[in-house]
């Protein structure tokens, strides 16, 4: 996405690039000093009016061509007979619980907002307060790259968003079987942004969960849910093999966790010299390791995991 924008600047110098324009203070819509982007907002932008700020529209304002999202946490005020706002199809106006659209009383019936040619508000409707959405309902987040992995100690969940609107927080749900879901973590969202944001959360003692999904909540209490994904298990097998080097004939194998485990031991020629299956104890003693000195390969299968370890027989 960023590479495309750079190329657009190089080869299409007259192309308007979408931006996030946030009010810096109360002021007129057409005054560049009102906005963090330093210019009057244009089609395709994400436009935010902060709490405590009043942005005034005094003329016919046309943002056609590319959909926009306007988030009103303060006041959008229409104050002259010619004050109108026209937005492209697919545009949205999100009015939060602190926001409002207001009419100054000058030429009330002529004040209006149209989205896709449809009048969604006019001055004689009176003061419009939130929470409410006018026009298309925007996706609260554009989620990408959701992944989860775990080892014995913890689970790590990572995801990114390309854009966020009114995003309060995420709840991470975990499941052992894909049917029963439990809240295993919470992380704050970024509010409203059109930048790529990367999230990561570490959750302790979550080794039993095989699936996760996200539930996103906006500031108005609405929520949306991601698809579930499988957790990648990177924990390996926790095992202690001792003594190593082995002196004598008694070898000990301790499994921190065991799940119908089996052990096979091979010499370097690949010949099987020992095996034991259906191990149901965390401790195994091999009392008759009466083999010649050298290196051996111990293969341990525990559940669906298989790992190999080296053993040196010294005498």
PyMOL commands that set and color helices and strands:
alter all, ss='L'
color gray80, all
select helices_A, chain A and resi 2-11+32-34+108-110+123-125
alter helices_A, ss='H'
color red, helices_A
select strands_A, chain A and resi 20-22+27-28+46-49+54-57+60-63+69-72+75-78+84-87+92-95+100-103+112-115+118-122+128-129+132-135+141-150+154-175+181-193+197-204+211-218+223-225+229-230+232-233+239-242+251-255+261-267+272-279+283-286+294-302+305-313
alter strands_A, ss='S'
color yellow, strands_A
deselect
rebuild
show_as cartoon
